[in-house]
Amino acid sequence: MKLIGINGGTFDPIHYGHLRPALEVQQQLGLDQVLFVPCYQPVHRGLPQGSAEQRSTMIELAIENQPSFKLEKIEIERGGPSYMVDTLASLKQRKPDASLVLMMGTDAFAQFHRWQNWQGILQLANLAIMHRPGELLPSEGEVGKIYKSHQATRLTEASGQIVDIAVTQLEISSTMVRQQIQDGNSADYLLPPNVMAFIQKQGLYQ
């Protein structure tokens, strides 16, 4: 089956902390493609500062030299609150012969048991949990039970497995990037130069 990584987020703006781990997961799992899926309206946080179109353009600029990275605007086209289970169901309809691999960090996975219909997510996709080398995944509580019951060392099924991937996790956040720009400091080396040029041209995060 074709392996397709799903990398969701607000990407407000996209930065190297999003890009490098995604590349390492792709290389380690042999993913044929990684879809960057900007959400329209986050469920558990405020509205993004950048518009849906601005955030989509920044993703396109950031990944333009990586042919296997693609922008997927399915959540923006749908509008309203963005629930990953709905997104995966729609993608599975479009790509029935593909195995979807939902990528997330340890912070997100720690709350996975609170996600809308997390059981449905595992029926539709495998999970790739990105973590620092040597960092242990949750072993206690509800999310620990989920991890233990679905843990795998490699992906052998189309869905329902959880693998953990050690990646280079850069201490960069979109909040930090926005704050640097708002304070009038340089955000160089935190995000691709063409994304920074777009932010300046648009007057974003000033």
Secondary structure as the mmCIF struct_conf table of DSSP 4:
data_model
#
loop_
_struct_conf.conf_type_id
_struct_conf.id
_struct_conf.beg_label_comp_id
_struct_conf.beg_label_asym_id
_struct_conf.beg_label_seq_id
_struct_conf.end_label_comp_id
_struct_conf.end_label_asym_id
_struct_conf.end_label_seq_id
STRN STRN1 LYS A 2 GLY A 9
TURN_TY1_P TURN_TY1_P1 ASP A 12 PRO A 13
HELX_RH_AL_P HELX_RH_AL_P1 TYR A 16 LEU A 29
TURN_TY1_P TURN_TY1_P2 GLY A 30 GLY A 30
BEND BEND1 ASP A 32 ASP A 32
STRN STRN2 GLN A 33 PRO A 38
BEND BEND2 TYR A 40 TYR A 40
STRN STRN3 GLN A 41 GLN A 41
BEND BEND3 VAL A 43 ARG A 45
HELX_LH_PP_P HELX_LH_PP_P1 GLY A 46 PRO A 48
BEND BEND4 GLN A 49 GLY A 50
HELX_RH_AL_P HELX_RH_AL_P2 ALA A 52 ILE A 63
TURN_TY1_P TURN_TY1_P3 GLU A 64 ASN A 65
TURN_TY1_P TURN_TY1_P4 PRO A 67 SER A 68
STRN STRN4 PHE A 69 LEU A 71
HELX_RH_AL_P HELX_RH_AL_P3 ILE A 74 ARG A 78
BEND BEND5 GLY A 80 GLY A 80
STRN STRN5 PRO A 81 PRO A 81
HELX_RH_AL_P HELX_RH_AL_P4 MET A 84 ARG A 94
TURN_TY1_P TURN_TY1_P5 PRO A 96 ASP A 97
STRN STRN6 ALA A 98 GLY A 105
HELX_RH_AL_P HELX_RH_AL_P5 THR A 106 ALA A 110
TURN_TY1_P TURN_TY1_P6 GLN A 111 GLN A 111
HELX_RH_3T_P HELX_RH_3T_P1 PHE A 112 ARG A 114
BEND BEND6 TRP A 115 TRP A 115
TURN_TY1_P TURN_TY1_P7 GLN A 116 ASN A 117
HELX_RH_AL_P HELX_RH_AL_P6 TRP A 118 LEU A 124
STRN STRN7 ALA A 125 HIS A 131
TURN_TY1_P TURN_TY1_P8 PRO A 133 GLY A 134
HELX_LH_PP_P HELX_LH_PP_P2 GLU A 135 PRO A 138
BEND BEND7 GLU A 140 GLU A 140
HELX_RH_AL_P HELX_RH_AL_P7 GLY A 141 HIS A 150
STRN STRN8 GLN A 151 GLN A 151
BEND BEND8 THR A 153 ARG A 154
BEND BEND9 GLU A 157 GLY A 160
STRN STRN9 ILE A 162 ALA A 166
BEND BEND10 GLU A 171 GLU A 171
HELX_RH_AL_P HELX_RH_AL_P8 SER A 174 GLN A 182
TURN_TY1_P TURN_TY1_P9 ASP A 183 GLY A 184
STRN STRN10 ASP A 188 ASP A 188
TURN_TY1_P TURN_TY1_P10 TYR A 189 LEU A 190
STRN STRN11 LEU A 191 LEU A 191
HELX_RH_AL_P HELX_RH_AL_P9 PRO A 193 GLN A 202
TURN_TY1_P TURN_TY1_P11 GLY A 203 TYR A 205
#
